[in-house]
Amino acid sequence: MKPPAIDYYIIATINEQEKHFKVVQLQTTEDVPCYACFIGETEIRQLRKETYGKWEKLWGNLDNNTIQFIGSQIMEKTTPP
């Protein structure tokens, strides 16, 4: 059984500006969760947590600290209490 679709909002600071992102979990052929981040209707980046525990961008322009912050926000939303 596949997990339910994940679709929620997070807030992150990018270039010293607060941004509101819609995060959507994508289906992948490798069964590794990948997350698309949108501002409005525009997809601006994709992230996933690698097997070694670090969040990586698949594409998009972000510094590592921002990637890790967004990844931690995703984990807060996706990890059961």
N, C-alpha and C positions, 0 to 999 in steps of 0.2 A: 504494500500500500504506500502511495506517495504522500509526503507531508502536505498539509494545506498550503495554498499560495500565501506568500508573505507580502504584504503591501502596507507600508506605514510611513510616517514622516520622522525625520531627525533634523537637528539644527547643528551646524558646524560653522566655524569661522574660517573663511578663505580670503586671503589677501586683505586681512583686517576688516572684512565685512561678514556679518552674520548672514548665512544662507540657509534656507529651508529646503530640504531635499525630500523627495518622495523616493523610497527604496522599494524595489520589486525584486523578489527572488526569481532567477531564471532557471529553466531546466537545462542541464548540460548532459552531454553524452557520457561524461566520466562520472556522473553521480556525485560531483563535488559542487556544493552550492556556490552560485555566482550571483552577485547582487548588482543591479543596474541602479544608478542614481540619476534622478531627473530633477530639473528645475523647470517648473511648468510642464510643458509637453516635450521638452528637449532633453534627451539623454546626454549626460555630460561625462559620465565615467562608468566603468565597471570594476568591481573589486571581488576578490575571493580570499578566503583564509587558506593558506597553503598547509600541507601536511606537517611542516616543521613549526607551525604555530604563528607565523607572521602573516599579516595582511599584505597583499600585493595588488597593485592596479593591473588590470588586463589592458586597459587603454584609458586615456584621459590625462590631464595635466594636474598633478598634485604632488606636493612634497611628502616625504615619508611620514612626518609627524601628523599631517592631516589625514593621510591614509589610515594610520594606526588609530587615530581618534574616531574616524567614521566607522572603522571596523569594531571598535569597542562599543560604539552606540548600536551597531547591528547586533552584536552579541547580547547586549542588554535586552533587546527586543525579542531575540530568538531563543534565549536560554530560559527554560522553565524555572520558576522561583523555587 
